[in-house]
Amino acid sequence: MPGNLRKRLERLEQQLAEIKRRESPAKCNCRDFTIAAAAEFFKAEMNQTCPVHGFRRLGKIQVYEVTIGPKEDVTEQSQGVPELVQEYERRLANHRQRILDEDDSEDL
């Protein structure tokens, strides 16, 4: 019984710390829309964290294609951007799953 009470108290302390963190004056830097034109810049964006949410959400991601040549008949995507977008989407899915798993374990 004392172990169960201790776990409940620890969970309550964690919830209070989370509420305090959320209500802190920190500003959310999540986005509704992100332009992914160059791999190095997108990688920097996807590796930032949000001071409020932890995992930074980038919203809808638009991968730009660059037109090369006077006839505008050759286009190319910035090298590495599609792969980075896929990596970000995997991280986001893992983050969402982790949140769901935590919610399920609290219900037990």
C-alpha positions as CSV (number, residue, x, y, z in Angstrom):
1,M,0.0,0.0,0.0
2,P,2.7,2.6,0.8
3,G,4.3,1.9,-2.6
4,N,1.0,2.6,-4.3
5,L,0.6,5.9,-2.4
6,R,4.2,6.9,-3.3
7,K,3.5,6.3,-7.0
8,R,0.3,8.4,-6.8
9,L,2.2,11.2,-5.1
10,E,5.0,11.1,-7.6
11,R,2.5,11.2,-10.5
12,L,0.7,14.2,-8.8
13,E,4.0,16.0,-8.4
14,Q,4.9,15.4,-12.1
15,Q,1.5,16.7,-13.1
16,L,1.9,19.8,-11.0
17,A,5.4,20.4,-12.5
18,E,3.9,20.0,-16.0
19,I,1.1,22.5,-15.3
20,K,3.7,25.0,-13.9
21,R,5.9,24.5,-17.0
22,R,2.9,25.1,-19.3
23,E,1.8,28.2,-17.5
24,S,5.3,29.7,-17.5
25,P,5.9,32.9,-19.5
26,A,7.7,31.0,-22.1
27,K,6.5,31.5,-25.6
28,C,5.5,28.7,-28.0
29,N,7.5,28.6,-31.2
30,C,5.5,25.9,-32.9
31,R,4.3,26.7,-36.4
32,D,1.2,26.4,-38.6
33,F,3.2,26.3,-41.8
34,T,6.8,25.7,-42.6
35,I,8.7,26.2,-45.9
36,A,11.4,23.5,-46.6
37,A,13.6,25.0,-49.3
38,A,17.1,24.0,-48.1
39,A,18.1,21.0,-46.1
40,E,20.4,22.8,-43.7
41,F,17.7,25.3,-42.7
42,F,14.9,22.8,-42.4
43,K,17.2,20.5,-40.3
44,A,17.8,23.4,-37.9
45,E,14.0,24.1,-37.7
46,M,13.1,20.5,-37.0
47,N,15.8,20.1,-34.3
48,Q,14.5,23.0,-32.3
49,T,12.3,22.4,-29.3
50,C,9.3,24.3,-28.1
51,P,9.7,25.8,-24.6
52,V,6.0,25.2,-23.9
53,H,5.3,21.8,-25.6
54,G,8.8,20.2,-25.7
55,F,8.4,18.7,-29.2
56,R,8.2,21.5,-31.8
57,R,5.3,21.1,-34.3
58,L,6.0,22.5,-37.7
59,G,2.5,22.4,-39.1
60,K,2.0,21.9,-42.8
61,I,5.4,21.5,-44.5
62,Q,5.8,22.8,-48.1
63,V,8.8,21.4,-49.9
64,Y,9.9,23.8,-52.7
65,E,11.2,22.9,-56.0
66,V,13.8,25.1,-57.7
67,T,13.5,25.8,-61.4
68,I,16.8,25.9,-63.4
69,G,17.3,27.3,-66.8
70,P,15.7,29.9,-69.0
71,K,12.9,27.6,-70.3
72,E,11.9,26.6,-66.8
73,D,11.8,23.0,-67.9
74,V,14.2,21.5,-65.3
75,T,13.1,21.4,-61.7
76,E,14.9,19.9,-58.7
77,Q,14.1,19.6,-55.1
78,S,16.7,20.7,-52.6
79,Q,18.8,17.7,-51.9
80,G,18.0,15.9,-48.6
81,V,14.8,17.9,-47.9
82,P,12.3,15.1,-48.6
83,E,14.3,12.7,-46.4
84,L,14.4,15.3,-43.6
85,V,10.7,15.8,-43.9
86,Q,10.1,12.1,-43.6
87,E,12.4,12.0,-40.5
88,Y,10.5,14.8,-38.9
89,E,7.2,13.1,-39.6
90,R,8.5,9.9,-38.0
91,R,9.6,11.9,-34.9
92,L,6.2,13.5,-34.7
93,A,4.4,10.1,-35.0
94,N,6.7,8.7,-32.2
95,H,6.0,11.7,-30.0
96,R,2.2,11.4,-30.5
97,Q,2.4,7.6,-29.7
98,R,4.5,8.3,-26.6
99,I,1.8,10.8,-25.4
100,L,-0.9,8.2,-26.0
101,D,1.0,5.5,-24.2
102,E,1.5,7.8,-21.2
103,D,-2.2,8.6,-21.1
104,D,-3.0,4.9,-21.2
105,S,-0.6,4.0,-18.4
106,E,-2.1,6.7,-16.2
107,D,-5.5,5.1,-16.6
108,L,-4.3,1.9,-15.0
